[in-house]
Amino acid sequence: MFSSSLPLQAAATTTSAAKAATQKNATADAVDRFSSASFPDTVWRDDFLDKVGLSLQTEQGHREHEVLKEDVRNLVLNETKSSGDDEAIVADKLRLIDAVQRLGVGYHFEAEIEEALGKVHDMGEDLFTNFDGRGTDLYHAALRFRLLRQQGFPVSLDGFRKLKNSEGRFKEWLSRDEQGLLSLIKSSSHLQSWTSTCSKASISRSSVNSLNGGKALTGATNFPYARDRLVECYFWIICIYFEPKYRVARVLNAKIYIVLTTLNDTCDNFGTYEEVQALVKAIQRLDARALDELPERMKNMYRLTLNVYDEIEEEAGKTGSTFIVEYAKEEYKKIARAYLKKIGWCTEGQVPTVEEYLIESGYVTGGMPIVCGSAFVGMRADIVTREAFEWANNESKMFRSGSAICRIQNDIFTYKFEQKRDHAPSSVECCMKQYGISDKEAVEFLLNELSNAWKNIGREYCQKPTLLPTVFKDRIINYARSMNLFYDNRNGDRYTNSHLLKEHLTALFVDPVPL
């Protein structure tokens, strides 16, 4: 989620003279580190959000949108309620549901889709198993498998064993069935390589105004050393949940993202060890009275924290979900402590084991606990209960696996850039030292760990019943999926180098979709 680089600081010496010299030069050292860790400027002009606000739908556009939505609703209802149970009707249902979900409008028809797929599941595993090389059955069998798994229904892979010969190899005709093979590949790996499906983003005028007030608070004047990524923060939150009904929660969580990015860059590139230590201590209180105890250069960061969490608490009070704010605050405190832990490793020249790295820092700084937990700030308390939060933190393999994915994937695609300057060890360096292997071997090891983590997510996602509501599980899987968009082997870190995302964001926020 965030760059994990932390500049190495000189180890503490035993002489008081050396300590005094270190303290005397603290500010100069911080400036030097800031200069060496400068980030690319934002690719958006100051009037970007204003332009987005002006491009909101007109009244006529809104009416056209409603007409089209009703047309699609009627189509879904007609198709999903067709009589008969033959494979042709089921195939039509599956193709329609797939199209609706791919267009990002499935949230309008959740009940209908659940009912239709439930009936398909109840029909058993014998559908579309007559694989004969023509492709039709293979395509629909793979589509059925993916849609049912995606909806949380347990589905067996046994039917696909017919695709292999006696030697365990795939039959030759598969190479000629492009549509079926492509569908099969997507179905077997969909939990491993999904990228978030986002419809055209709907940003209300109040959202624009609210985000503009985050822009004033986190601008270059207050935090010139930090990444200015307001638009990218909102985009990342849309990847986690894009449905219009979550508008308030999206705005609040975009602000949390901004705070986390700024805190990360403050710890990494601006504060000395003593300054960060004081900041982290104050964050454990989250009390305005701690402001006077902070070094002057840390006060803006602390004000930002207090202001955003005060706003979040006020909004949560309207929905009765104040316990989620408590959770979000505790996770924020954990992240601050984890950043300080990494600075400690740097100061002492330590490289922990992979397990120590993940447990003491990585699971938290990957962002899964705070982002997925905070995703429900502003929602009704009956949507996700306190018990669900506690179970997710203590029992859920899906939650822990998602945390590992977020941290490790970030590390794999940013560690080479970070090695250009002194920084805290990532999971790659930890793996290299622990096992005495090269960075290439360490990456292969960690990629295998990612694969195992996705399998854990898939198993738990399909469990019914479970204490973890589907709405919670969807946030976990969506956040983990979004990592493929922000970090990949071709572009590296597209959050820091946000010009690589400009085409995506322009298509989503600026250019209208023709109706």
C-alpha positions in Angstrom: 0.0 0.0 0.0 2.7 2.5 1.0 6.4 2.7 0.3 8.2 1.1 3.1 11.5 2.8 2.7 13.1 4.3 5.8 16.5 6.0 5.7 19.2 4.5 7.8 20.3 6.7 10.6 23.7 6.6 12.3 23.7 4.1 15.2 23.8 5.7 18.6 27.3 6.1 20.0 28.5 5.7 23.5 30.0 9.1 24.0 28.0 12.1 25.0 29.9 14.2 22.6 28.8 12.1 19.7 25.2 12.1 20.9 25.3 15.9 21.1 26.7 16.2 17.6 23.9 13.9 16.3 21.2 16.0 18.0 22.8 19.2 16.7 22.7 18.0 13.1 19.3 16.4 13.3 17.5 19.1 11.3 20.2 19.2 8.6 20.1 15.4 8.3 16.4 15.5 7.9 16.7 18.1 5.1 19.3 15.9 3.4 17.0 12.9 3.6 14.1 14.9 2.3 16.1 16.0 -0.7 17.1 12.4 -1.5 13.6 11.1 -1.1 11.6 13.6 -3.1 8.6 12.2 -4.9 7.1 13.0 -8.3 4.7 15.9 -8.2 1.0 15.3 -8.6 -0.1 15.0 -12.2 -3.4 16.9 -11.5 -3.9 20.6 -11.5 -5.5 22.3 -8.5 -8.8 22.7 -10.3 -9.1 19.0 -11.1 -11.9 18.3 -8.5 -13.7 21.4 -9.5 -13.8 20.2 -13.1 -15.0 16.8 -11.9 -17.8 18.6 -10.0 -18.8 20.5 -13.2 -18.9 17.3 -15.2 -21.5 15.7 -12.9 -24.5 14.3 -14.7 -27.1 16.8 -15.9 -30.8 16.3 -15.1 -31.3 14.9 -18.6 -28.4 12.6 -18.2 -29.8 11.4 -14.9 -33.2 10.6 -16.5 -31.5 8.7 -19.3 -29.5 6.8 -16.7 -32.6 5.8 -14.9 -34.3 4.6 -18.0 -31.3 2.4 -19.0 -31.1 1.0 -15.5 -34.7 0.0 -15.6 -34.2 -1.7 -19.0 -31.3 -3.7 -17.6 -33.4 -4.5 -14.5 -36.2 -5.9 -16.6 -33.7 -7.9 -18.7 -32.2 -9.5 -15.5 -35.6 -10.2 -14.0 -36.9 -11.8 -17.2 -33.8 -13.9 -17.7 -33.3 -15.1 -14.2 -37.0 -16.1 -13.8 -37.2 -18.1 -17.0 -38.9 -21.5 -16.6 -37.1 -24.8 -17.3 -33.8 -26.2 -16.2 -32.1 -27.2 -19.4 -28.5 -26.2 -20.1 -29.4 -23.6 -22.7 -31.5 -21.6 -20.3 -28.8 -21.9 -17.6 -26.1 -20.8 -20.1 -28.2 -17.7 -21.0 -28.5 -16.8 -17.3 -24.8 -17.2 -16.7 -23.8 -15.1 -19.7 -26.2 -12.3 -18.6 -25.0 -12.3 -15.0 -21.4 -12.2 -16.1 -22.1 -9.2 -18.4 -24.0 -7.3 -15.7 -21.2 -7.8 -13.2 -18.4 -7.0 -15.6 -20.2 -3.7 -16.4 -20.0 -2.9 -12.7 -23.8 -2.6 -12.2 -24.4 -5.9 -10.5 -25.1 -4.1 -7.2 -28.5 -3.1 -8.6 -29.6 -6.7 -8.9 -27.9 -8.5 -5.9 -31.0 -10.4 -4.8 -31.8 -11.6 -8.3 -28.3 -12.7 -9.0 -28.1 -14.5 -5.6 -31.3 -16.3 -6.3 -30.4 -17.3 -9.9 -27.0 -18.6 -8.9 -28.4 -20.4 -6.0 -30.7 -22.3 -8.3 -27.8 -23.1 -10.6 -25.8 -24.4 -7.7 -28.7 -26.6 -6.5 -28.9 -28.3 -10.0 -25.6 -30.1 -9.2 -22.2 -30.6 -10.8 -23.3 -32.3 -13.9 -24.0 -29.2 -16.0 -21.8 -28.6 -19.0 -19.6 -31.6 -18.4 -19.8 -33.1 -21.9 -16.4 -31.8 -23.0 -16.1 -32.9 -26.7 -13.8 -30.3 -28.2 -16.5 -28.0 -29.5 -15.9 -25.5 -26.8 -19.4 -24.5 -25.8 -19.6 -26.8 -22.8 -16.1 -25.9 -21.6 -16.8 -22.2 -21.8 -20.0 -22.5 -19.8 -18.6 -24.9 -17.3 -15.7 -22.5 -16.5 -18.2 -19.6 -16.4 -20.4 -21.5 -14.0 -17.5 -22.4 -11.8 -16.2 -18.8 -11.6 -19.6 -17.1 -11.0 -20.6 -19.6 -8.2 -17.2 -19.3 -6.5 -17.3 -15.5 -6.8 -20.8 -15.6 -5.2 -19.4 -17.7 -2.3 -20.9 -21.1 -3.3 -18.7 -24.2 -2.8 -17.9 -25.7 -6.2 -15.8 -28.7 -7.0 -13.1 -28.8 -9.6 -13.6 -32.5 -10.3 -15.6 -32.0 -13.5 -12.5 -30.5 -15.1 -10.5 -33.7 -14.7 -11.9 -34.8 -18.0 -9.7 -32.2 -19.6 -6.6 -34.3 -18.9 -5.5 -37.5 -20.6 -4.2 -40.6 -18.9 -0.7 -39.0 -18.5 -2.1 -36.0 -16.6 -1.6 -33.6 -19.5 -4.3 -31.3 -21.0 -5.9 -32.8 -24.1 -4.7 -31.4 -27.5 -8.1 -30.0 -28.6 -7.9 -27.4 -25.8 -5.4 -25.4 -27.8 -8.0 -25.0 -30.5 -10.7 -23.8 -28.2 -9.7 -20.2 -27.5 -12.9 -19.0 -25.9 -13.2 -22.1 -23.6 -9.5 -22.1 -22.7 -9.5 -18.4 -21.9 -12.6 -18.8 -19.7 -11.0 -21.8 -18.0 -7.8 -19.8 -17.3 -9.8 -16.9 -15.8 -11.9 -19.2 -13.8 -9.1 -21.2 -12.2 -7.1 -18.1 -11.4 -9.8 -15.5 -10.7 -9.1 -15.3 -7.0 -5.4 -14.9 -7.6 -5.4 -12.1 -10.3 -8.7 -10.2 -10.1 -8.3 -6.5 -10.5 -11.2 -4.5 -9.2 -14.2 -3.9 -11.4 -15.2 -0.3 -11.2 -18.1 1.3 -13.0 -18.0 4.9 -14.0 -17.4 6.6 -10.7 -20.3 8.6 -9.4 -19.1 11.6 -7.5 -21.7 13.8 -5.9 -21.2 17.6 -5.4 -20.9 17.0 -1.6 -18.1 14.5 -2.3 -16.2 17.0 -4.4 -16.6 19.7 -1.8 -15.5 17.4 1.0 -12.5 16.2 -0.8 -11.5 19.7 -1.7 -11.4 20.5 2.1 -8.9 17.4 2.5 -6.9 19.1 -0.4 -6.6 22.4 1.6 -5.3 20.5 4.6 -2.7 18.3 2.9 -1.4 20.6 0.3 2.2 21.2 -0.6 2.5 24.1 1.9 1.9 21.9 4.9 3.6 18.7 3.7 6.1 19.5 0.9 8.0 16.3 1.5 5.0 14.0 1.1 3.3 12.5 -1.9 0.3 14.6 -3.0 -2.0 11.8 -4.1 -5.6 12.9 -3.2 -7.1 11.8 -6.5 -5.2 8.4 -6.4 -6.4 7.9 -2.8 -10.0 8.3 -3.8 -9.4 6.0 -6.7 -8.0 3.3 -4.5 -11.0 3.5 -2.2 -13.3 3.1 -5.2 -11.4 -0.1 -6.0 -12.5 -1.4 -2.6 -16.2 -0.4 -3.0 -17.7 1.6 -5.8 -21.4 1.2 -5.1 -23.2 4.6 -4.8 -24.7 3.7 -1.4 -21.2 3.8 0.1 -20.5 7.4 -0.9 -20.1 8.9 2.6 -17.9 6.0 3.7 -15.7 6.4 0.5 -15.0 10.1 1.2 -14.1 9.4 4.8 -11.8 6.5 3.9 -10.1 8.5 1.2 -9.2 11.0 3.9 -7.8 8.1 6.1 -5.7 7.1 3.1 -4.4 10.6 2.7 -3.5 10.6 6.4 -1.7 7.2 6.2 0.3 8.3 3.1 1.4 11.5 4.8 2.3 9.7 8.0 4.3 7.2 6.1 6.3 9.9 4.3 6.7 11.9 7.5 8.3 8.9 9.2 10.3 7.9 6.1 11.6 11.1 4.7 11.2 14.0 7.1 11.4 13.3 10.8 14.4 12.3 12.8 14.2 9.3 15.1 13.5 11.4 18.1 10.8 13.5 16.3 9.1 10.4 15.0 9.3 8.8 18.4 7.5 11.9 19.9 4.9 11.8 17.1 4.1 8.1 17.6 3.8 8.7 21.4 1.3 11.5 20.8 -0.6 9.3 18.3 -1.1 6.7 21.1 -3.1 9.4 22.9 -4.9 11.1 20.0 -5.5 14.0 22.3 -5.2 17.6 21.3 -3.4 18.4 24.6 -0.4 16.3 23.3 0.1 18.9 20.5 2.1 21.2 22.7 4.5 18.4 23.6 5.5 17.8 20.0 8.5 19.1 18.1 7.4 22.0 15.9 7.9 20.0 12.6 5.6 17.2 13.7 2.6 19.4 14.7 1.1 19.6 11.2 1.0 15.8 10.9 -0.6 15.6 14.3 -3.2 18.3 13.5 -4.1 16.4 10.3 -4.6 13.2 12.2 -6.8 14.9 14.9 -8.9 16.8 12.3 -9.7 13.8 10.1 -10.5 11.4 13.0 -12.7 14.0 14.6 -14.7 14.3 11.4 -14.9 10.5 11.1 -16.1 10.2 14.7 -18.8 12.8 14.1 -20.1 11.0 11.0 -20.0 7.6 12.6 -22.1 8.9 15.5 -25.0 9.5 13.0 -25.2 5.8 12.1 -24.4 4.3 15.5 -21.1 2.7 14.2 -18.9 4.4 16.8 -17.2 1.1 17.7 -15.8 1.0 14.1 -14.1 4.4 14.8 -12.5 2.9 17.9 -11.3 0.1 15.8 -9.9 2.5 13.1 -8.1 4.5 15.7 -6.5 1.5 17.3 -5.3 0.3 13.9 -3.9 3.8 13.2 -2.0 3.6 16.4 -0.6 0.2 15.5 0.6 1.5 12.1 2.4 4.4 13.8 4.1 1.9 16.2 5.0 -0.3 13.2 6.7 2.6 11.4 8.7 3.3 14.6 9.7 -0.4 14.8 11.1 -0.2 11.3 13.1 2.9 12.2 14.5 1.0 15.1 15.6 -1.9 12.8 17.3 0.7 10.6 19.0 2.5 13.5 20.3 -0.8 14.9 21.2 -2.3 11.5 18.9 -5.3 12.1 17.3 -7.4 9.4 14.5 -9.5 11.0 13.2 -12.9 9.8 10.3 -12.8 7.3 8.0 -13.9 10.1 9.2 -11.2 12.4 8.9 -8.6 9.7 5.3 -9.5 8.9 4.1 -10.0 12.5 5.8 -6.9 13.9 5.3 -4.6 11.0 4.2 -6.0 7.6 0.7 -7.1 8.4 -0.1 -3.7 9.8 1.7 -1.4 7.4 0.3 -3.3 4.4 -2.9 -1.5 5.3 -5.5 -4.3 5.2 -6.6 -4.0 8.9 -7.2 -0.2 8.9 -8.4 0.1 5.3 -10.9 -2.8 5.4 -12.0 -2.0 8.9 -12.4 1.7 8.3 -14.4 0.8 5.1 -17.4 0.6 7.3 -17.1 3.9 9.0 -20.3 5.8 8.2 -22.3 2.7 7.6 -25.0 1.3 9.8 -23.8 -0.7 12.8 -26.0 -3.6 11.9 -24.1 -4.2 8.6 -20.9 -5.4 10.3 -21.0 -6.2 14.0 -18.3 -5.8 16.7 -18.1 -9.6 16.8 -17.3 -9.8 13.1 -14.4 -7.3 13.6 -13.0 -9.3 16.5 -13.3 -12.6 14.6 -11.6 -11.1 11.6 -8.7 -9.9 13.7 -8.2 -13.1 15.6 -9.5 -16.0 13.6 -9.8 -15.2 9.9 -7.1 -16.7 7.7 -8.6 -14.6 4.9 -7.9 -11.4 6.7 -4.4 -12.4 7.6 -3.7 -13.7 4.1 -5.0 -10.5 2.6 -2.6 -8.5 4.8 0.3 -10.6 3.7 -0.6 -10.1 0.0 -0.8 -6.3 0.4 2.6 -6.0 2.1 4.5 -8.6 0.1 3.3 -7.5 -3.3 4.2 -3.9 -2.5 7.7 -5.0 -1.4 8.4 -7.2 -4.5 7.8 -4.3 -6.9 9.4 -1.5 -4.9 12.5 -3.0 -3.2 14.8 -2.3 -6.1 13.9 1.4 -6.2 14.3 1.5 -2.4 17.8 0.0 -2.6 19.0 3.1 -4.4 19.2 4.7 -1.0 19.4 3.5 2.6 16.0 2.1 3.7 14.4 -0.3 6.1 14.5 -4.0 5.1 11.6 -5.2 3.1 10.3 -8.8 3.0 12.7 -9.4 0.1 15.8 -8.4 2.1 14.5 -10.3 5.1 14.0 -13.4 3.0 17.5 -13.1 1.4 19.3 -12.9 4.8 17.2 -15.6 6.5 17.7 -18.2 3.8 21.0 -17.0 2.3 19.6 -16.6 -1.2 19.7 -14.1 -4.0 17.0 -11.4 -4.5 15.7 -13.3 -7.5 15.3 -16.5 -5.4 13.7 -14.4 -2.6 11.1 -13.0 -5.0 10.3 -16.5 -6.3 9.8 -17.6 -2.7 7.6 -14.7 -1.9 5.5 -15.1 -5.0 4.8 -18.7 -3.9 3.7 -17.3 -0.5 1.4 -15.0 -2.4 -0.1 -17.9 -4.2 -0.7 -19.7 -0.9 -2.3 -16.6 0.5 -4.7 -16.4 -2.4 -5.7 -20.0 -1.8 -6.5 -19.3 1.8 -8.7 -16.4 0.7 -10.5 -18.5 -1.7 -11.2 -21.2 0.8 -12.6 -18.9 3.4 -14.5 -16.7 0.9 -16.6 -19.8 -0.1 -17.4 -20.8 3.5 -21.1 -20.6 4.3 -22.2 -19.8 7.0 -19.5 -17.7 8.5 -19.2 -15.0 11.1 -17.6 -12.8 8.5 -20.4 -11.2 6.4 -20.0 -11.2 2.6 -19.9 -7.4 2.6 -16.8 -7.6 4.8 -15.2 -10.4 2.8 -15.7 -8.4 -0.4 -13.7 -5.5 1.0 -10.8 -7.9 1.9 -10.7 -9.5 -1.5 -11.2 -6.2 -3.4 -8.3 -4.5 -1.5 -6.0 -7.5 -2.2 -7.1 -7.4 -5.8 -6.3 -3.7 -6.1 -2.6 -4.4 -5.4 -2.3 -5.8 -9.0 -3.3 -2.5 -10.3 -1.0 -0.3 -8.2 2.0 -2.7 -8.2 3.1 -4.9 -11.1 6.3 -6.2 -12.7 5.9 -3.9 -15.7 5.3 -0.5 -14.0 6.5 -1.1 -10.4 5.0 1.4 -8.0 2.2 3.2 -9.8 1.0 4.9 -6.6 4.2 6.8 -6.2 4.7 7.2 -9.9 1.1 8.2 -10.4 1.5 9.5 -14.0 1.3 5.8 -14.9 -2.3 5.8 -13.5 -3.4 9.0 -15.3 -5.1 7.2 -18.2 -7.1 5.1 -15.8 -8.2 8.0 -13.7 -9.1 10.2 -16.6 -11.3 7.5 -18.0 -13.0 6.9 -14.6 -13.5 10.5 -13.4 -13.3 12.9 -16.3 -14.3 11.4 -19.7 -18.1 10.7 -19.8 -19.4 7.3 -20.7 -21.6 7.6 -23.8 -25.2 6.6 -23.1 
